[in-house]
Amino acid sequence: MQPPRRLRVLVTDDDPIQLRIAARLLRELGHSGALANNGQIALDMLDRLPFDVMLLDLNMPVLDGLGTLAGLRGRQARGKPALPVVLISGNDLTPNWSYYRDAGATDHLTKPLDIDALAAVLLRL
């Protein structure tokens, strides 16, 4: 599958297996990416490198998904461009989606990641 546009994706998850799965799926979809194992590392990477979208786990040590979203909002307040954020979680976020959307998330996926669902979300962005 060739994407209409190649995206640079920042994948943030504390589980090394999930990071490898996401990286493989992104390559299969024709996208590139970088990996971070917590939200603080992700925010530091965003200060140095451009990305088109972030896949963000909710539950991580150091700085979790909601803390990372708050950090992203702070970046926007300082004039940095908004970054679409797709939350990834082992739980279905649909029942509380308005809460996460209000926190700054753009979309969500359930783990384990599925290539068709990931492709559909990235296409919508």
C-alpha positions as CSV (number, residue, x, y, z in Angstrom):
1,M,0.0,0.0,0.0
2,Q,1.5,3.3,-1.1
3,P,0.3,6.3,1.0
4,P,-0.9,9.4,-0.8
5,R,1.7,11.3,1.3
6,R,4.6,9.9,3.2
7,L,4.3,10.9,6.9
8,R,6.9,11.3,9.6
9,V,5.4,9.7,12.7
10,L,6.6,10.0,16.2
11,V,5.6,6.8,18.1
12,T,5.6,7.1,21.9
13,D,5.0,4.0,24.0
14,D,6.9,2.5,26.9
15,D,6.5,-1.1,25.6
16,P,9.4,-2.0,23.3
17,I,7.3,-4.7,21.5
18,Q,4.5,-2.1,20.7
19,L,7.2,0.3,19.4
20,R,8.6,-2.4,17.1
21,I,5.1,-3.3,15.9
22,A,4.2,0.3,15.2
23,A,7.5,0.9,13.4
24,R,7.0,-2.2,11.2
25,L,3.4,-1.2,10.3
26,L,4.4,2.3,9.5
27,R,7.1,1.0,7.1
28,E,4.6,-1.3,5.5
29,L,2.3,1.7,4.9
30,G,5.2,3.7,3.4
31,H,5.7,6.1,6.3
32,S,8.8,6.8,8.4
33,G,9.0,7.4,12.0
34,A,10.9,7.8,15.2
35,L,10.4,6.0,18.6
36,A,10.2,7.4,22.1
37,N,9.6,5.4,25.2
38,N,8.0,8.1,27.3
39,G,6.3,11.5,26.8
40,Q,9.2,13.6,28.0
41,I,11.5,12.1,25.4
42,A,8.8,12.7,22.8
43,L,8.5,16.4,23.7
44,D,12.3,16.7,23.6
45,M,12.3,15.1,20.1
46,L,9.6,17.5,18.9
47,D,11.8,20.5,19.9
48,R,14.5,19.2,17.5
49,L,12.7,17.4,14.7
50,P,9.6,17.9,12.5
51,F,6.8,15.3,12.6
52,D,3.5,15.1,10.9
53,V,1.7,13.1,13.5
54,M,2.2,11.4,16.9
55,L,1.0,8.0,18.0
56,L,0.8,8.3,21.8
57,D,0.3,5.7,24.5
58,L,-1.8,6.8,27.4
59,N,-0.1,4.9,30.2
60,M,3.7,5.4,30.5
61,P,6.2,6.2,33.2
62,V,8.0,9.6,33.5
63,L,5.3,11.5,31.5
64,D,2.1,9.8,30.5
65,G,-0.1,10.5,27.5
66,L,-2.3,13.2,29.2
67,G,0.9,14.9,30.5
68,T,2.3,14.8,27.0
69,L,-0.9,16.3,25.5
70,A,-0.6,19.1,28.1
71,G,3.0,19.7,27.0
72,L,1.9,19.8,23.4
73,R,-0.7,22.4,24.2
74,G,2.0,24.5,25.9
75,R,4.1,24.2,22.7
76,Q,1.1,25.5,20.7
77,A,0.7,28.4,23.1
78,R,4.4,29.3,22.3
79,G,3.5,29.4,18.5
80,K,4.6,25.9,17.5
81,P,2.2,24.3,15.0
82,A,-0.5,21.9,16.2
83,L,0.5,18.3,15.8
84,P,-2.2,15.7,15.2
85,V,-2.1,13.1,18.1
86,V,-3.5,9.6,17.8
87,L,-3.9,8.0,21.2
88,I,-3.1,4.3,21.5
89,S,-4.4,2.2,24.4
90,G,-5.2,-1.3,25.3
91,N,-8.6,0.0,26.3
92,D,-11.4,1.3,24.1
93,L,-11.3,5.1,24.5
94,T,-14.7,5.6,22.7
95,P,-16.8,5.9,25.9
96,N,-14.6,8.8,27.1
97,W,-13.6,10.2,23.8
98,S,-14.8,13.7,24.4
99,Y,-12.5,14.0,27.4
100,Y,-9.5,12.9,25.4
101,R,-10.4,15.1,22.5
102,D,-10.8,18.1,24.8
103,A,-7.3,17.2,26.2
104,G,-5.9,17.7,22.7
105,A,-6.1,14.2,21.0
106,T,-7.1,14.0,17.3
107,D,-8.1,10.3,17.1
108,H,-7.5,7.0,18.8
109,L,-6.6,3.3,18.1
110,T,-6.8,0.2,20.3
111,K,-3.7,-2.0,20.8
112,P,-2.6,-4.2,19.4
113,L,-2.3,-2.0,16.4
114,D,-4.0,-3.2,13.2
115,I,-2.5,-2.1,9.9
116,D,-5.9,-1.4,8.3
117,A,-7.1,0.7,11.3
118,L,-3.8,2.6,11.4
119,A,-3.9,3.2,7.6
120,A,-7.4,4.6,7.9
121,V,-6.5,7.0,10.7
122,L,-3.4,8.3,9.0
123,L,-5.4,8.7,5.8
124,R,-8.0,10.8,7.7
125,L,-5.2,13.1,9.0
